[in-house]
Amino acid sequence: MNGTETVIQNVGLDFTVQLFATLIGAFVGFGLAIFWEWKAKHTELKNIKIKILDSFLAELQQIKGVEQTWKKLRWDEKTRQFAGNHSTDSFASFDTALHSGNIVHFSLELQIKLSLLNDEILREQFFVKEMLTFHKYKFLKNDELSTEANRLINNIKIVETSIEDDLNTIIPLIRAEIEKLK
């Protein structure tokens, strides 16, 4: 073996070592970049979930506070009107999470419970609308009107009881979910 062959061999060996070192560095850098991006997206998703759950919690606690007003709702025979407090609940944060697609980030159990609660709130809104437009029944006789009014109040109270039961289940579930994420 002469000197030229040794130099060529050394150059080939040096090139191979440098090539492998460069490839290893590139793969490590690429792997770290992918990991960093995944971690950033994971952190962003976690923060989004916490914000959504916080908005659910705030809105549900507000609804829970309002639910107590329904207990005094009654029909006044003398004035032929409803007496007592009433309000209409809204679960806008659920609608937002649903329509944005962010609801899929939560457990199926929570999705189902929130969806059922939203259905109950929509039923409540329907009955409240009926109550607010009750004047259309003024053509009924007093006893029929009273019967219809009491039926409506009974339906509202049934829905309110269901909402209250759902809230007592869902609020602790949301709090636990928030704690898991923090």
C-alpha positions in Angstrom: 0.0 0.0 0.0 1.5 3.3 -0.9 1.0 6.7 0.6 -1.7 7.8 -1.9 -4.0 4.9 -1.0 -3.5 5.6 2.7 -4.5 9.2 2.2 -7.6 8.2 0.2 -8.5 5.7 2.8 -8.1 8.3 5.6 -10.1 10.9 3.6 -12.9 8.3 3.0 -12.9 7.3 6.7 -12.9 11.0 7.8 -15.8 11.7 5.4 -17.8 8.7 6.6 -17.3 9.7 10.3 -18.2 13.4 9.6 -21.2 12.2 7.5 -22.5 10.0 10.4 -21.8 12.7 13.0 -23.7 15.2 10.9 -26.6 12.8 10.3 -26.8 12.0 14.0 -26.8 15.7 14.9 -29.5 16.4 12.4 -31.7 13.6 13.7 -31.2 14.7 17.3 -32.0 18.2 16.3 -35.1 17.1 14.3 -36.2 14.9 17.2 -35.8 17.8 19.7 -37.7 20.1 17.4 -40.6 17.7 17.1 -40.7 17.1 20.8 -40.6 20.8 21.5 -43.5 21.4 19.1 -45.5 18.5 20.6 -44.9 19.9 24.1 -46.0 23.4 23.1 -49.1 22.1 21.5 -49.9 19.8 24.5 -49.4 22.8 26.8 -51.7 25.0 24.6 -54.4 22.3 24.5 -54.2 21.9 28.3 -54.6 25.7 28.7 -57.6 25.7 26.3 -59.2 22.8 28.2 -58.7 24.6 31.5 -60.2 27.8 30.1 -63.2 26.0 28.7 -63.8 24.1 32.0 -63.5 27.3 33.9 -66.1 28.9 31.7 -68.4 25.8 32.2 -67.9 26.0 35.9 -68.6 29.8 36.2 -71.7 29.5 34.1 -73.0 26.4 35.9 -72.5 28.0 39.3 -74.4 31.0 38.1 -77.3 28.8 36.9 -77.2 26.9 40.2 -77.7 30.2 42.1 -80.6 31.2 39.8 -82.4 27.8 40.3 -83.5 28.7 43.8 -85.8 31.5 42.4 -88.1 29.0 40.8 -89.2 27.5 44.1 -91.6 30.5 44.7 -93.2 30.5 41.2 -97.0 30.2 41.4 -100.3 31.0 39.6 -102.3 33.9 41.1 -106.0 33.2 40.6 -107.1 36.8 41.2 -104.8 38.5 38.7 -104.7 35.5 36.4 -100.9 35.9 36.1 -97.8 34.1 37.2 -96.3 35.4 40.5 -92.8 34.9 41.8 -89.4 35.1 40.2 -88.4 33.5 37.0 -85.5 33.6 34.7 -84.1 31.8 31.7 -80.9 29.9 32.0 -78.4 29.8 29.2 -75.4 27.5 28.7 -73.6 29.5 26.0 -70.1 28.1 26.9 -71.3 24.6 26.1 -72.7 25.8 22.7 -69.4 27.5 22.0 -67.3 24.4 22.9 -69.7 22.3 20.8 -69.6 24.4 17.7 -65.9 25.0 17.9 -65.2 21.3 18.2 -63.4 21.7 21.5 -65.9 19.5 23.3 -64.1 16.4 21.8 -61.2 17.1 24.1 -63.2 16.0 27.2 -64.2 12.5 28.4 -67.2 10.9 26.8 -68.9 10.9 30.2 -68.5 14.6 30.7 -69.7 15.3 27.1 -72.8 13.2 27.7 -73.6 14.8 31.0 -73.1 18.3 29.6 -75.2 17.5 26.6 -78.1 16.2 28.7 -77.9 19.3 30.9 -78.0 21.5 27.9 -81.1 19.6 26.7 -82.8 20.3 30.1 -81.9 24.0 29.8 -83.4 24.1 26.4 -86.6 22.5 27.7 -86.6 25.1 30.5 -86.4 27.8 27.9 -89.3 26.4 26.0 -91.5 26.3 29.2 -90.4 29.9 30.1 -91.4 31.0 26.6 -94.8 29.3 27.1 -95.1 31.1 30.5 -94.2 34.5 29.0 -96.7 34.1 26.2 -99.4 32.6 28.5 -101.8 35.5 27.6 -102.7 33.5 24.5 -104.7 31.1 26.8 -106.9 34.0 28.2 -109.8 32.6 26.2 -110.0 29.6 28.6 -112.4 29.4 31.5 -110.9 30.2 34.9 -110.6 26.6 36.0 -109.1 25.5 32.7 -106.7 28.4 32.8 -105.7 27.6 36.3 -105.2 23.9 35.3 -103.0 24.9 32.3 -101.0 27.4 34.4 -100.4 24.8 37.1 -99.4 22.2 34.5 -96.9 24.7 33.1 -95.5 25.5 36.6 -95.3 21.8 37.4 -93.3 21.2 34.1 -91.0 24.0 34.9 -90.4 22.7 38.4 -89.7 19.2 37.1 -87.2 20.5 34.6 -85.6 22.7 37.3 -85.3 19.7 39.7 -83.6 17.8 36.9 -81.2 20.7 36.2 -80.4 21.0 39.9 -79.7 17.3 40.1 -77.5 17.5 37.0 -75.6 20.5 38.4 -74.9 18.6 41.7 -73.3 15.9 39.6 -71.5 17.9 36.9 -69.9 20.7 39.0 -67.8 18.3 41.1 -66.8 16.4 37.9 -65.6 19.6 36.3 -63.7 20.7 39.4 -61.9 17.3 39.4 -61.1 17.6 35.7 -59.6 21.1 36.3 -57.5 19.8 39.2 -56.2 16.9 37.0 -55.1 19.4 34.4 -53.3 21.8 36.8 
